[in-house]
Amino acid sequence: METPKPHYLKLKQYILRHITNGDWPPLSRVPSENDLVVKFGVSRMTVNRALRELSDSGVLTRVQGVGTFVAGPKAESAMFEVRSIREEIVARGQVHSVQVLIGEAVVARPTVTNQFGLESGAELFHTRLLHKANGKPLQLEDRFVNPASAPDYLGIDFQTEIPHQYLMRVAPLERTEHVIEAETANKRLAAQLEIAEGDPVLVLTRRTWSRGQVVTWVRLTYPASRYRFVGTFQVGANITPGG
């Protein structure tokens, strides 16, 4: 039986959802402590903890005697641009490094094989990499790859050529689909990203096609205090998402 989430975590997720959805843009004021106490029927201490932790993680800014606001701009990534995390980090004048946590062939679960349109029990390549900027974790990359599209995937040196670069070379991008969500870090994820348990994270789940088949399905997780996604859309234009 799943343990109910503490009230302060539910409140943090509520705030994160409004920020991620664009309801509360950067520098906008969030509801007051009194408003949140009434809305959620919780104690002032619970509300204060949620706001304090979001402030400590860089999502909110609290101004004494004025109120609480959504924090200003952070390191950003264009949501629909095909760009590797290494390129993003180097473009900001920082040093990229990568730690390989997992690299193996697996008999994948149905929830994974379904993403590729394959039968349950199909073999896929699985890697998990931690990308860092100036030694600080910025992205946890949990990726599955179709061996039919990239048979040599597990043999590459990820210190020299990261998965994004390799896959773009051997399986030219045809189309992608992705979903962006806000979550809170569990104990294991918090340790990997060097943040506190319960801190907000941004999760980009992306599926990429090449030559008519799904090549890769990846879950990219970022500390919300260090990263954000930005999208620019032109009315009437055909928008093709990147992968």
C-alpha positions in Angstrom: 0.0 0.0 0.0 1.4 3.4 -1.0 2.1 5.8 1.8 0.1 9.1 1.5 2.3 12.1 0.6 2.9 14.7 3.3 0.8 17.9 3.0 3.9 20.0 2.4 4.9 17.9 -0.6 1.4 18.1 -2.1 1.6 21.9 -1.7 5.0 22.0 -3.4 3.7 20.0 -6.3 0.7 22.3 -6.6 3.0 25.3 -6.8 5.4 23.6 -9.3 2.5 22.6 -11.5 1.3 26.2 -11.8 4.8 27.4 -12.6 5.5 24.6 -15.2 2.1 25.2 -16.9 2.9 28.9 -17.2 0.1 30.0 -14.9 2.7 31.8 -12.7 5.5 33.2 -14.9 8.9 34.3 -13.6 8.8 37.2 -11.1 5.0 36.8 -10.6 3.6 36.8 -7.0 2.4 33.4 -5.7 -0.6 33.2 -3.2 0.1 34.4 0.3 0.7 32.0 3.2 -2.8 32.9 4.5 -4.4 32.1 1.2 -2.6 28.7 1.0 -3.5 27.9 4.6 -7.2 28.5 3.8 -7.1 26.7 0.4 -5.4 23.5 1.6 -6.7 23.5 5.2 -3.2 23.0 6.6 -1.2 24.7 9.3 0.9 27.8 8.7 4.0 25.7 9.6 3.2 23.3 6.7 2.8 26.2 4.2 6.0 27.8 5.5 8.0 24.6 5.0 6.8 24.2 1.4 7.6 27.8 0.5 10.9 27.7 2.3 12.1 24.5 0.6 11.1 25.9 -2.8 12.9 29.1 -2.0 16.0 27.2 -0.9 16.0 25.2 -4.1 15.8 28.4 -6.2 12.3 28.0 -7.5 10.8 30.9 -5.4 12.1 34.1 -4.0 10.8 35.4 -0.7 10.9 39.1 0.1 10.5 40.0 3.7 7.3 42.1 4.2 6.4 41.9 0.5 5.6 38.4 -0.4 6.8 35.3 -2.3 7.6 35.4 -6.1 8.5 32.9 -8.8 12.2 33.1 -9.3 13.8 34.8 -12.4 15.6 33.1 -15.3 18.0 30.2 -14.9 20.1 28.1 -17.3 17.7 27.3 -20.1 17.1 25.0 -23.0 14.9 25.5 -26.1 12.2 22.9 -25.9 12.0 22.3 -29.6 15.7 22.5 -30.5 17.8 19.5 -31.2 20.8 20.1 -29.0 22.9 17.9 -26.7 23.5 18.6 -23.0 27.2 18.8 -23.7 26.6 21.6 -26.3 24.3 23.5 -23.8 26.9 23.3 -21.0 29.8 24.3 -23.2 27.8 27.2 -24.7 27.4 28.6 -21.2 31.2 28.6 -20.8 31.2 25.6 -18.4 33.0 22.3 -18.4 31.0 19.2 -19.2 31.7 15.8 -17.6 29.8 12.6 -17.6 29.5 9.7 -15.1 28.3 6.3 -16.5 26.0 4.6 -14.0 24.5 1.8 -16.1 25.4 0.4 -19.5 23.8 -3.0 -20.4 21.5 -5.0 -22.6 18.2 -5.8 -20.9 15.0 -7.8 -21.4 12.7 -4.8 -21.2 9.4 -4.4 -19.3 6.2 -4.0 -21.2 6.0 -0.4 -20.2 9.2 0.2 -22.0 8.8 -2.1 -25.1 5.4 -0.5 -25.7 7.2 2.8 -26.4 9.1 1.1 -29.2 6.1 -0.8 -30.6 7.9 -4.1 -29.7 6.6 -7.2 -28.0 7.1 -7.7 -24.2 10.5 -9.3 -23.5 12.3 -7.7 -26.4 16.0 -6.9 -25.8 16.9 -3.2 -25.6 20.1 -1.4 -24.7 19.8 0.6 -21.4 22.2 3.3 -20.2 22.0 5.8 -17.3 24.4 8.7 -17.3 24.9 11.7 -15.0 25.9 14.9 -16.8 27.6 17.6 -14.9 28.4 21.3 -15.4 31.6 22.4 -13.7 31.3 19.2 -11.5 27.7 19.9 -10.5 24.9 17.5 -11.6 22.7 19.0 -14.2 21.0 16.1 -16.0 20.3 12.5 -15.2 19.8 10.7 -18.5 18.0 7.3 -18.3 17.9 6.0 -21.9 16.7 2.9 -23.8 17.9 2.2 -27.3 16.7 -0.1 -30.1 19.6 -2.4 -31.0 18.2 -2.7 -34.6 18.8 1.0 -35.1 22.1 1.3 -33.2 23.8 -2.1 -32.8 27.1 -0.7 -31.6 25.6 1.6 -29.0 27.0 -0.1 -25.9 30.5 -0.1 -27.4 30.9 3.7 -27.7 33.0 5.7 -25.3 30.5 8.0 -23.6 33.4 10.2 -22.3 34.2 11.0 -25.9 30.8 10.8 -27.6 27.6 11.1 -25.6 24.5 9.2 -26.6 22.7 12.1 -28.2 25.7 12.8 -30.5 26.2 9.1 -31.4 22.5 8.5 -32.2 22.2 11.7 -34.3 25.1 10.3 -36.3 24.0 6.7 -36.9 20.2 7.3 -36.9 19.3 10.6 -38.5 16.4 12.4 -36.7 13.0 11.9 -38.4 10.6 13.1 -35.7 10.3 13.3 -31.9 7.6 13.5 -29.3 8.2 14.7 -25.7 6.4 15.5 -22.5 7.6 17.8 -19.7 6.5 17.4 -16.1 7.4 18.7 -12.7 8.1 16.2 -9.9 9.8 16.0 -6.5 13.0 14.1 -5.9 12.9 10.9 -4.0 15.9 10.0 -1.7 17.8 8.1 -4.5 17.3 10.8 -7.1 18.2 13.6 -4.6 21.5 11.9 -3.9 22.4 11.6 -7.6 21.5 15.2 -8.4 23.0 16.5 -5.1 19.8 18.1 -4.0 17.5 17.6 -1.0 14.8 14.9 -0.9 11.5 16.5 -1.9 13.2 19.3 -4.0 11.5 20.0 -7.4 12.9 18.5 -10.6 11.9 18.9 -14.2 11.5 15.7 -16.2 11.6 15.6 -20.0 10.5 12.2 -21.5 11.4 12.0 -25.2 10.8 9.4 -27.9 12.7 9.7 -31.2 12.1 8.1 -34.6 14.5 7.4 -37.5 13.8 5.5 -40.7 10.3 4.8 -39.7 11.0 3.2 -36.3 11.5 4.3 -32.7 15.3 4.5 -32.0 15.3 5.7 -28.4 13.1 6.5 -25.5 14.8 8.7 -22.8 13.9 10.2 -19.5 15.9 13.4 -18.7 15.7 14.7 -15.2 17.0 18.2 -14.1 17.1 20.0 -10.8 14.5 22.7 -11.1 16.8 25.1 -9.3 19.4 25.0 -12.0 17.4 24.5 -15.2 14.4 25.5 -17.2 12.9 25.0 -20.7 11.9 27.8 -23.0 9.8 27.6 -26.1 9.1 30.2 -28.8 6.2 29.7 -31.2 5.2 31.6 -34.3 1.5 31.8 -34.9 0.5 30.0 -38.1 3.9 28.3 -38.5 4.4 24.5 -38.6 6.2 23.6 -35.4 8.3 20.4 -35.5 9.7 19.3 -32.1 13.3 18.4 -31.8 14.7 15.2 -30.2 
